[in-house]
Structure formats: structure tokens, C-alpha cells
Amino acid sequence: MDPRNFEKLNELINKHRDFLSNSGVMANYQKNRIKSETLQILKHKITMKVEGLLSSNTKIDEYIRLVMDKSLDPYSMANLIIKLLGLE
């Protein structure tokens, strides 16, 4: 294979990399990737906290009974759990 082809390919790759960098496309991609990864980590950690709370807090049993009795709806129960977690 002609070495000039590799040089041309390398030149094109470098031009494209420069374009991605200078146009902000790469920075925007990285920003979105970091946000997405962080969101996944937060979802996992919050889920683990909620699961721990559901299995250990006696208030939860009371909320479940209220939902079963139709005195409380699941959305309101979720809001109460958010308060128990200190997220509201």
C-alpha cells in the first residue's frame, strides 16, 4: 500500500478531530456523556437508599396499610417517602 495514502488518511482524521474540537461538538458530547453517566449512578444510589428504607422503616408499613385502605394513593406515598429521605 502506498504510504501517501496513510498520510492522507492521517491528515483527514486530524482535520476532522480539529473540527470536532473547535466546533464544540466534542465538548458537547463529553458533557452529555458525563451527565448521563452521573444520572445512572444517582438512580442506582437513590434506588438502593429507597430499597433500604422500604425494608427497614416502620412508617412504610403504615403507608402501605393506608394505600391498601384507599386512604392514601401511591403517588402521595411516594412523596412521603421522598420526605423521609430528606429530598424535599
MMTF fields as JSON, N, C-alpha, C and O atoms, coordinates in Angstrom:
{
  "mmtfVersion": "1.0.0",
  "mmtfProducer": "UNKNOWN",
  "numBonds": 351,
  "numAtoms": 352,
  "numGroups": 88,
  "numChains": 1,
  "numModels": 1,
  "chainsPerModel": [1],
  "groupsPerChain": [88],
  "chainIdList": ["A"],
  "bondAtomList": [4, 2, 8, 6, 12, 10, 16, 14, 20, 18, 24, 22, 28, 26, 32, 30, 36, 34, 40, 38, 44, 42, 48, 46, 52, 50, 56, 54, 60, 58, 64, 62, 68, 66, 72, 70, 76, 74, 80, 78, 84, 82, 88, 86, 92, 90, 96, 94, 100, 98, 104, 102, 108, 106, 112, 110, 116, 114, 120, 118, 124, 122, 128, 126, 132, 130, 136, 134, 140, 138, 144, 142, 148, 146, 152, 150, 156, 154, 160, 158, 164, 162, 168, 166, 172, 170, 176, 174, 180, 178, 184, 182, 188, 186, 192, 190, 196, 194, 200, 198, 204, 202, 208, 206, 212, 210, 216, 214, 220, 218, 224, 222, 228, 226, 232, 230, 236, 234, 240, 238, 244, 242, 248, 246, 252, 250, 256, 254, 260, 258, 264, 262, 268, 266, 272, 270, 276, 274, 280, 278, 284, 282, 288, 286, 292, 290, 296, 294, 300, 298, 304, 302, 308, 306, 312, 310, 316, 314, 320, 318, 324, 322, 328, 326, 332, 330, 336, 334, 340, 338, 344, 342, 348, 346],
  "bondOrderList": [1, 1, 1, 1, 1, 1, 1, 1, 1, 1, 1, 1, 1, 1, 1, 1, 1, 1, 1, 1, 1, 1, 1, 1, 1, 1, 1, 1, 1, 1, 1, 1, 1, 1, 1, 1, 1, 1, 1, 1, 1, 1, 1, 1, 1, 1, 1, 1, 1, 1, 1, 1, 1, 1, 1, 1, 1, 1, 1, 1, 1, 1, 1, 1, 1, 1, 1, 1, 1, 1, 1, 1, 1, 1, 1, 1, 1, 1, 1, 1, 1, 1, 1, 1, 1, 1, 1],
  "groupList": [{"groupName": "MET", "atomNameList": ["N", "CA", "C", "O"], "elementList": ["N", "C", "C", "O"], "formalChargeList": [0, 0, 0, 0], "bondAtomList": [1, 0, 2, 1, 3, 2], "bondOrderList": [1, 1, 2], "singleLetterCode": "M", "chemCompType": "L-PEPTIDE LINKING"}, {"groupName": "ASP", "atomNameList": ["N", "CA", "C", "O"], "elementList": ["N", "C", "C", "O"], "formalChargeList": [0, 0, 0, 0], "bondAtomList": [1, 0, 2, 1, 3, 2], "bondOrderList": [1, 1, 2], "singleLetterCode": "D", "chemCompType": "L-PEPTIDE LINKING"}, {"groupName": "PRO", "atomNameList": ["N", "CA", "C", "O"], "elementList": ["N", "C", "C", "O"], "formalChargeList": [0, 0, 0, 0], "bondAtomList": [1, 0, 2, 1, 3, 2], "bondOrderList": [1, 1, 2], "singleLetterCode": "P", "chemCompType": "L-PEPTIDE LINKING"}, {"groupName": "ARG", "atomNameList": ["N", "CA", "C", "O"], "elementList": ["N", "C", "C", "O"], "formalChargeList": [0, 0, 0, 0], "bondAtomList": [1, 0, 2, 1, 3, 2], "bondOrderList": [1, 1, 2], "singleLetterCode": "R", "chemCompType": "L-PEPTIDE LINKING"}, {"groupName": "ASN", "atomNameList": ["N", "CA", "C", "O"], "elementList": ["N", "C", "C", "O"], "formalChargeList": [0, 0, 0, 0], "bondAtomList": [1, 0, 2, 1, 3, 2], "bondOrderList": [1, 1, 2], "singleLetterCode": "N", "chemCompType": "L-PEPTIDE LINKING"}, {"groupName": "PHE", "atomNameList": ["N", "CA", "C", "O"], "elementList": ["N", "C", "C", "O"], "formalChargeList": [0, 0, 0, 0], "bondAtomList": [1, 0, 2, 1, 3, 2], "bondOrderList": [1, 1, 2], "singleLetterCode": "F", "chemCompType": "L-PEPTIDE LINKING"}, {"groupName": "GLU", "atomNameList": ["N", "CA", "C", "O"], "elementList": ["N", "C", "C", "O"], "formalChargeList": [0, 0, 0, 0], "bondAtomList": [1, 0, 2, 1, 3, 2], "bondOrderList": [1, 1, 2], "singleLetterCode": "E", "chemCompType": "L-PEPTIDE LINKING"}, {"groupName": "LYS", "atomNameList": ["N", "CA", "C", "O"], "elementList": ["N", "C", "C", "O"], "formalChargeList": [0, 0, 0, 0], "bondAtomList": [1, 0, 2, 1, 3, 2], "bondOrderList": [1, 1, 2], "singleLetterCode": "K", "chemCompType": "L-PEPTIDE LINKING"}, {"groupName": "LEU", "atomNameList": ["N", "CA", "C", "O"], "elementList": ["N", "C", "C", "O"], "formalChargeList": [0, 0, 0, 0], "bondAtomList": [1, 0, 2, 1, 3, 2], "bondOrderList": [1, 1, 2], "singleLetterCode": "L", "chemCompType": "L-PEPTIDE LINKING"}, {"groupName": "ILE", "atomNameList": ["N", "CA", "C", "O"], "elementList": ["N", "C", "C", "O"], "formalChargeList": [0, 0, 0, 0], "bondAtomList": [1, 0, 2, 1, 3, 2], "bondOrderList": [1, 1, 2], "singleLetterCode": "I", "chemCompType": "L-PEPTIDE LINKING"}, {"groupName": "HIS", "atomNameList": ["N", "CA", "C", "O"], "elementList": ["N", "C", "C", "O"], "formalChargeList": [0, 0, 0, 0], "bondAtomList": [1, 0, 2, 1, 3, 2], "bondOrderList": [1, 1, 2], "singleLetterCode": "H", "chemCompType": "L-PEPTIDE LINKING"}, {"groupName": "SER", "atomNameList": ["N", "CA", "C", "O"], "elementList": ["N", "C", "C", "O"], "formalChargeList": [0, 0, 0, 0], "bondAtomList": [1, 0, 2, 1, 3, 2], "bondOrderList": [1, 1, 2], "singleLetterCode": "S", "chemCompType": "L-PEPTIDE LINKING"}, {"groupName": "GLY", "atomNameList": ["N", "CA", "C", "O"], "elementList": ["N", "C", "C", "O"], "formalChargeList": [0, 0, 0, 0], "bondAtomList": [1, 0, 2, 1, 3, 2], "bondOrderList": [1, 1, 2], "singleLetterCode": "G", "chemCompType": "PEPTIDE LINKING"}, {"groupName": "VAL", "atomNameList": ["N", "CA", "C", "O"], "elementList": ["N", "C", "C", "O"], "formalChargeList": [0, 0, 0, 0], "bondAtomList": [1, 0, 2, 1, 3, 2], "bondOrderList": [1, 1, 2], "singleLetterCode": "V", "chemCompType": "L-PEPTIDE LINKING"}, {"groupName": "ALA", "atomNameList": ["N", "CA", "C", "O"], "elementList": ["N", "C", "C", "O"], "formalChargeList": [0, 0, 0, 0], "bondAtomList": [1, 0, 2, 1, 3, 2], "bondOrderList": [1, 1, 2], "singleLetterCode": "A", "chemCompType": "L-PEPTIDE LINKING"}, {"groupName": "TYR", "atomNameList": ["N", "CA", "C", "O"], "elementList": ["N", "C", "C", "O"], "formalChargeList": [0, 0, 0, 0], "bondAtomList": [1, 0, 2, 1, 3, 2], "bondOrderList": [1, 1, 2], "singleLetterCode": "Y", "chemCompType": "L-PEPTIDE LINKING"}, {"groupName": "GLN", "atomNameList": ["N", "CA", "C", "O"], "elementList": ["N", "C", "C", "O"], "formalChargeList": [0, 0, 0, 0], "bondAtomList": [1, 0, 2, 1, 3, 2], "bondOrderList": [1, 1, 2], "singleLetterCode": "Q", "chemCompType": "L-PEPTIDE LINKING"}, {"groupName": "THR", "atomNameList": ["N", "CA", "C", "O"], "elementList": ["N", "C", "C", "O"], "formalChargeList": [0, 0, 0, 0], "bondAtomList": [1, 0, 2, 1, 3, 2], "bondOrderList": [1, 1, 2], "singleLetterCode": "T", "chemCompType": "L-PEPTIDE LINKING"}],
  "groupTypeList": [0, 1, 2, 3, 4, 5, 6, 7, 8, 4, 6, 8, 9, 4, 7, 10, 3, 1, 5, 8, 11, 4, 11, 12, 13, 0, 14, 4, 15, 16, 7, 4, 3, 9, 7, 11, 6, 17, 8, 16, 9, 8, 7, 10, 7, 9, 17, 0, 7, 13, 6, 12, 8, 8, 11, 11, 4, 17, 7, 9, 1, 6, 15, 9, 3, 8, 13, 0, 1, 7, 11, 8, 1, 2, 15, 11, 0, 14, 4, 8, 9, 9, 7, 8, 8, 12, 8, 6],
  "groupIdList": [1, 2, 3, 4, 5, 6, 7, 8, 9, 10, 11, 12, 13, 14, 15, 16, 17, 18, 19, 20, 21, 22, 23, 24, 25, 26, 27, 28, 29, 30, 31, 32, 33, 34, 35, 36, 37, 38, 39, 40, 41, 42, 43, 44, 45, 46, 47, 48, 49, 50, 51, 52, 53, 54, 55, 56, 57, 58, 59, 60, 61, 62, 63, 64, 65, 66, 67, 68, 69, 70, 71, 72, 73, 74, 75, 76, 77, 78, 79, 80, 81, 82, 83, 84, 85, 86, 87, 88],
  "secStructList": [7, 7, 2, 2, 2, 2, 2, 2, 2, 2, 2, 2, 2, 2, 2, 2, 2, 2, 2, 2, 2, 2, 2, 6, 2, 2, 2, 2, 2, 2, 2, 2, 2, 2, 2, 2, 2, 2, 2, 2, 2, 2, 2, 2, 2, 2, 2, 2, 2, 2, 2, 2, 2, 2, 2, 2, 7, 2, 2, 2, 2, 2, 2, 2, 2, 2, 2, 2, 6, 6, 1, 1, 7, 2, 2, 2, 2, 2, 2, 2, 2, 2, 2, 2, 6, 6, 7, 7],
  "xCoordList": [0.841, 0.0, 0.889, 1.933, 0.482, 1.231, 1.22, 0.144, 2.384, 2.449, 1.75, 1.325, 1.626, 0.941, -0.534, -1.147, -1.097, -2.497, -2.669, -3.649, -1.727, -1.783, -1.616, -2.286, -0.726, -0.516, -1.797, -2.195, -2.429, -3.665, -4.768, -5.492, -4.883, -5.872, -5.606, -6.534, -4.354, -3.988, -4.317, -4.798, -4.069, -4.388, -5.894, -6.33, -6.678, -8.139, -8.659, -9.542, -8.11, -8.51, -8.192, -9.018, -7.004, -6.612, -7.496, -7.863, -7.837, -8.733, -10.099, -10.693, -10.592, -11.909, -11.861, -12.78, -10.799, -10.636, -10.582, -11.197, -9.847, -9.773, -11.148, -11.528, -11.898, -13.244, -14.118, -14.801, -14.089, -14.907, -14.534, -15.403, -13.256, -12.786, -13.138, -13.666, -12.854, -13.063, -14.535, -14.904, -15.367, -16.788, -17.576, -18.728, -16.959, -17.643, -18.418, -19.024, -18.403, -19.137, -18.596, -19.362, -17.283, -16.676, -16.961, -17.283, -16.841, -17.116, -18.573, -18.872, -19.476, -20.897, -21.164, -21.946, -20.519, -20.66, -20.174, -20.847, -18.998, -18.445, -19.347, -19.573, -19.86, -20.752, -21.991, -22.385, -22.599, -23.794, -23.488, -24.302, -22.326, -21.94, -21.746, -22.172, -21.108, -20.888, -22.219, -22.425, -23.129, -24.45, -25.185, -25.764, -25.156, -25.856, -25.272, -26.009, -23.957, -23.306, -23.625, -23.901, -23.586, -23.893, -25.337, -25.62, -26.253, -27.66, -27.843, -28.601, -27.164, -27.272, -26.75, -27.342, -25.648, -25.087, -26.06, -26.298, -26.62, -27.579, -28.818, -29.301, -29.341, -30.508, -30.217, -31.042, -29.038, -28.671, -28.581, -29.144, -27.874, -27.69, -29.019, -29.271, -29.859, -31.153, -32.033, -32.736, -32.001, -32.775, -32.329, -33.166, -31.032, -30.534, -31.002, -31.376, -30.984, -31.463, -32.947, -33.367, -33.734, -35.181, -35.458, -36.294, -34.761, -34.964, -34.623, -35.321, -33.552, -33.191, -34.262, -34.609, -34.779, -35.841, -37.108, -37.746, -37.472, -38.682, -38.614, -39.636, -37.418, -37.304, -37.034, -37.068, -36.764, -36.374, -37.187, -37.073, -37.986, -38.689, -40.141, -40.872, -40.543, -41.898, -42.965, -44.119, -42.587, -43.532, -44.027, -45.177, -43.173, -43.523, -44.699, -45.621, -44.672, -45.782, -47.087, -48.151, -46.984, -48.174, -48.675, -49.877, -47.766, -48.155, -48.793, -49.783, -48.222, -48.771, -50.191, -51.084, -50.389, -51.733, -52.71, -53.844, -52.281, -53.141, -53.476, -54.595, -52.512, -52.778, -53.746, -54.661, -53.545, -54.446, -55.87, -56.841, -55.982, -57.292, -57.868, -58.97, -57.113, -57.524, -57.589, -58.247, -56.897, -56.813, -55.652, -55.552, -54.795, -53.615, -53.371, -53.546, -52.966, -52.662, -51.15, -50.382, -50.719, -49.284, -48.432, -47.287, -48.963, -48.196, -47.937, -46.841, -48.941, -48.769, -47.807, -47.003, -47.886, -46.945, -45.514, -44.599, -45.329, -44.001, -43.504, -42.329, -44.391, -43.997, -43.601, -42.663, -44.305, -43.959, -42.598, -41.82, -42.323, -41.015, -39.906, -38.834, -40.156, -39.173, -38.877, -37.727, -39.911, -39.703, -38.881, -38.007, -39.177, -38.402, -36.922, -36.048, -36.664, -35.277, -34.609, -33.399, -35.411, -34.871, -34.6, -33.744, -35.337, -35.113, -36.106, -36.092, -36.952, -37.922, -37.895, -38.64],
  "yCoordList": [-1.18, 0.0, 1.247, 1.276, 2.227, 3.476, 4.264, 4.564, 4.606, 5.364, 6.713, 7.252, 7.266, 8.55, 8.43, 9.391, 7.245, 7.022, 7.123, 7.696, 6.573, 6.666, 8.114, 8.565, 8.829, 10.232, 11.038, 11.864, 10.785, 11.486, 11.132, 12.01, 9.848, 9.413, 10.075, 10.566, 10.092, 10.713, 12.198, 12.738, 12.857, 14.277, 14.513, 15.441, 13.681, 13.81, 13.572, 14.286, 12.576, 12.281, 13.468, 13.87, 14.024, 15.177, 16.393, 17.114, 16.62, 17.736, 17.536, 18.48, 16.315, 16.039, 16.193, 16.751, 15.703, 15.847, 17.323, 17.738, 18.118, 19.563, 20.207, 21.052, 19.798, 20.333, 20.015, 20.892, 18.75, 18.352, 19.149, 19.554, 19.367, 20.102, 21.584, 22.156, 22.203, 23.65, 24.035, 25.144, 23.149, 23.466, 23.259, 23.68, 22.619, 22.355, 21.049, 20.691, 20.333, 19.067, 18.067, 17.391, 17.979, 17.005, 17.373, 16.507, 18.658, 19.102, 18.839, 18.41, 19.096, 18.856, 17.365, 16.987, 16.523, 15.073, 14.632, 13.863, 15.126, 14.747, 15.215, 14.482, 16.437, 16.98, 16.097, 15.745, 15.743, 14.896, 13.501, 12.921, 12.957, 11.63, 11.656, 10.734, 12.704, 12.822, 12.973, 12.356, 13.796, 13.947, 12.611, 12.246, 11.893, 10.611, 9.599, 8.899, 9.528, 8.59, 8.951, 8.07, 10.236, 10.69, 10.378, 9.949, 10.592, 10.28, 8.794, 8.437, 7.931, 6.493, 6.132, 5.307, 6.747, 6.494, 6.963, 6.257, 8.163, 8.689, 7.816, 7.547, 7.37, 6.483, 5.224, 4.781, 4.658, 3.433, 3.708, 2.968, 4.77, 5.072, 5.403, 4.951, 6.185, 6.534, 5.299, 5.126, 4.442, 3.194, 2.352, 1.797, 2.249, 1.47, 2.081, 1.351, 3.406, 4.072, 3.79, 3.477, 3.901, 3.674, 2.227, 1.96, 1.295, -0.121, -0.383, -1.137, 0.237, 0.088, 0.661, 0.061, 1.81, 2.44, 1.591, 1.418, 1.059, 0.244, -1.001, -1.478, -1.525, -2.759, -2.531, -3.477, -1.273, -1.083, -0.034, 0.05, 0.751, 1.839, 1.444, 1.055, 1.549, 1.155, 2.086, 1.686, 3.311, 4.235, 3.665, 3.881, 2.952, 2.396, 1.435, 1.462, 0.591, -0.342, 0.421, 0.011, 1.53, 2.362, 2.943, 2.939, 3.436, 3.985, 2.915, 3.171, 1.734, 0.634, 0.313, 0.112, 0.268, -0.004, 1.077, 0.773, 2.327, 3.425, 3.328, 3.634, 2.908, 2.719, 1.57, 1.658, 0.488, -0.659, -0.285, -0.781, 0.604, 1.055, 2.167, 2.66, 2.545, 3.617, 4.988, 5.906, 5.111, 6.402, 7.235, 8.435, 6.579, 7.222, 6.602, 5.398, 7.434, 6.876, 6.677, 7.297, 5.81, 5.526, 6.766, 6.831, 7.75, 8.97, 9.75, 10.267, 9.827, 10.505, 9.731, 10.324, 8.412, 7.579, 7.852, 7.984, 7.936, 8.23, 9.585, 9.73, 10.574, 11.891, 11.834, 12.513, 11.034, 10.851, 10.185, 10.536, 9.223, 8.547, 9.525, 9.505, 10.379, 11.405, 12.3, 12.678, 12.64, 13.446, 12.689, 13.26, 11.37, 10.557, 10.525, 10.486, 10.543, 10.531, 11.912, 12.046, 12.922, 14.267, 14.923, 15.799, 14.49, 15.023, 16.115, 16.608, 16.483, 17.545, 18.594, 19.571],
  "zCoordList": [0.0, 0.0, 0.0, 0.651, -0.703, -0.849, 0.463, 0.98, 1.011, 2.273, 2.19, 3.212, 0.988, 0.842, 1.206, 1.67, 0.994, 1.374, 2.889, 3.366, 3.637, 5.096, 5.548, 6.478, 4.889, 5.233, 4.98, 5.801, 3.839, 3.505, 4.517, 4.986, 4.845, 5.83, 7.177, 7.821, 7.603, 8.871, 8.846, 9.842, 7.742, 7.602, 7.717, 8.398, 7.056, 7.124, 8.538, 9.013, 9.196, 10.581, 11.482, 12.302, 11.332, 12.151, 11.879, 12.807, 10.614, 10.279, 10.917, 11.438, 10.876, 11.463, 12.984, 13.582, 13.602, 15.05, 15.427, 16.41, 14.649, 14.909, 14.773, 15.583, 13.736, 13.55, 14.761, 15.29, 15.196, 16.343, 17.584, 18.357, 17.768, 18.936, 18.839, 19.792, 17.713, 17.546, 17.46, 17.845, 16.968, 16.811, 18.113, 18.218, 19.087, 20.345, 20.355, 21.365, 19.233, 19.151, 20.166, 20.853, 20.254, 21.174, 22.626, 23.439, 22.947, 24.324, 24.687, 25.802, 23.746, 23.987, 24.189, 25.061, 23.388, 23.532, 24.913, 25.6, 25.312, 26.612, 27.751, 28.714, 27.636, 28.663, 28.801, 29.913, 27.682, 27.717, 28.245, 28.964, 27.898, 28.384, 29.897, 30.594, 30.405, 31.849, 32.582, 33.627, 32.036, 32.647, 32.694, 33.717, 31.586, 31.505, 32.483, 33.177, 32.535, 33.456, 34.912, 35.727, 35.23, 36.582, 36.944, 38.062, 36.0, 36.237, 36.536, 37.438, 35.797, 36.044, 37.431, 38.126, 37.831, 39.164, 40.244, 41.223, 40.059, 41.036, 41.134, 42.234, 39.993, 40.0, 40.809, 41.608, 40.592, 41.312, 42.822, 43.63, 43.186, 44.604, 45.292, 46.409, 44.631, 45.226, 45.336, 46.332, 44.327, 44.379, 45.565, 46.277, 45.785, 46.921, 48.244, 49.161, 48.35, 49.576, 49.792, 50.905, 48.734, 48.853, 49.234, 50.097, 48.596, 48.935, 50.395, 51.072, 50.882, 52.293, 53.203, 54.22, 52.84, 53.624, 53.623, 54.661, 52.447, 52.349, 53.216, 53.709, 53.402, 54.179, 55.661, 56.447, 56.057, 57.452, 58.216, 59.439, 57.538, 58.223, 58.498, 57.588, 59.76, 60.139, 59.558, 59.404, 59.24, 58.604, 57.277, 56.895, 56.59, 55.282, 55.42, 54.605, 56.44, 56.665, 56.895, 56.433, 57.612, 57.846, 56.518, 56.253, 55.697, 54.393, 53.506, 52.821, 53.529, 52.721, 53.174, 52.352, 54.491, 55.006, 54.55, 54.178, 54.576, 54.141, 52.652, 52.241, 51.858, 50.428, 50.225, 49.407, 50.971, 50.865, 51.273, 50.702, 52.279, 52.739, 51.856, 52.097, 50.842, 49.915, 50.597, 50.107, 51.731, 52.413, 51.863, 52.117, 51.118, 50.56, 49.188, 49.001, 48.233, 46.905, 46.786, 47.522, 45.858, 45.719, 45.434, 45.881, 44.702, 44.429, 45.713, 45.926, 46.554, 47.844, 48.725, 49.444, 48.674, 49.421, 48.946, 49.759, 47.639, 47.096, 47.596, 47.933, 47.643, 48.153, 49.628, 50.046, 50.407, 51.823, 51.978, 52.865, 51.106, 51.138, 50.77, 51.376, 49.784, 49.411, 50.608, 50.835, 51.374, 52.584, 53.621, 54.274, 53.768, 54.721, 54.35, 55.215, 53.048, 52.573, 52.702, 52.519, 53.018, 53.138, 51.782, 51.666, 50.765, 49.418, 49.036, 47.908, 49.963, 49.661, 50.735, 50.663]
}
